[in-house]
Amino acid sequence: MRIVRGDGGTPYAGRFTGQVELQVLDAAPDGSWPDTALGRFHAGAVTNWHRHPGGQNLWLVEGRGRIGNAVDGEVEIEPGTLVVTPPLERHWHGAAAGADAVWLTMTWGATEWEDAAPE
């Protein structure tokens, strides 16, 4: 057993629009196990478009979140909601306009980053 304590995260730039702190809770040794991270998205902040070879699970812990893809467009998410993105689905996620959001993410494989998502 290994116990990981939260440290609030580190500011993360380059693949996001807006202010985000990211805390990697468990870095996977390979693509067969997920990376687990906690992301704090300040009001309106979102990731760039991206995809994951093995998919991504996102659990909204608190705040108001939003996520989008080409098929469903933008969807606002309430705390306690799990979003499952299948392998290689192009998507983005973050905080709703005017609200912060905290996401717990489990990601399989190296993230393939793309262009900025809508603000």
N, C-alpha and C positions, 0 to 999 in steps of 0.2 A: 504494500500500500504506500502511496505517496500523497501527501496533503499539500495543496497549493493555496497560499493565502494571497488575496487581492492586494495590489499596490496602487490602484487607481489608474494605471496605464501610462503610456508615454505619448506625447504629441506625435501624430503621424501625418506626414504630408506627401504629396506627389501623386497619389491615386484617389484623392478625395477632393470634393468641393466643400469648403467650410472647415470648421474646427472639429477634429476627431482625436480622441485618445484611444490607443489600442493596447491591450494587455494580452500577450500570448500566455495562456494558462498551461498548455501542453503542446509542445512542438512534436509532430509526428516523425518517426524515424524514416518512414517511406509512405507511399501512396495507399498502402493497405490499412492504414490507421489514420483517423482524422486529426488535423490540427484543431485545437480548441482555443478560442479567444473570446475576450469580452471587449466590445467596441462601444465607446461613449460618443455619440453623435450629437453635437450641439445644434440648436435650432436650424433646421433646413439643410444641414450638412448631409451629403450623400457620397457614395462610392462612385467611381467611374464605372462604365459598363465593363463587365468581366464574365468569365466562365471558369468552371472547375472540371477537370477531367473525370473526377469521381462524384461530382455533385456537391451540394452544400445544404446543411440544415441550419435554419436561423430561428431562434426563439427570442421574441421580444420580451425582455425582462421588465422594463418600465418605460414610461413616456408614451409618445405617439410616434409610430414608425411608418415608413412607406417603402414599398418595393415595386419594381416594375420590370416588365419584359416586353418583347415585341407583340406577343399574342394578347396578353391581358391588360397592357398599358400600366398605368400607375394605380396601386391599391394601397389605401391607408390601413394600417395594422394596429390592433389593440394589444395591450400587455397580456401575456399568457397565450399568445398565438404562435404556433409552429408553422414555418414556411419551409417546404422541401423543394429544392431546385434540383432537377435531375442532372446527370452528367452532361456537361457541355452546354447547358441552357444559358444563353446570354441574358444577363440581368444586372440590376443595380439595387442598392438598398441604403437606408439611412433614416434620418429624422424628418418628420412632417414639418411643414412651414410653421414657424413660431413655437415649436416644441422640441425638447430634447428627447433622445431615445437611447436606450441601452440594449444592445443585441448580444446574445450568446451565440457564437457561431461554431459549427463543426464543418470543416472543409477537407475534402479528400483530393489530394494532388495539388500541384503548384498552380496558383491563380494565373490565368491568362488575362492580362489587363488590356483595355481598349480605350476609346475616347471618353470624354466627360459625359456624364448623364445629365438629364434636365435638372435645373435648379428649382 
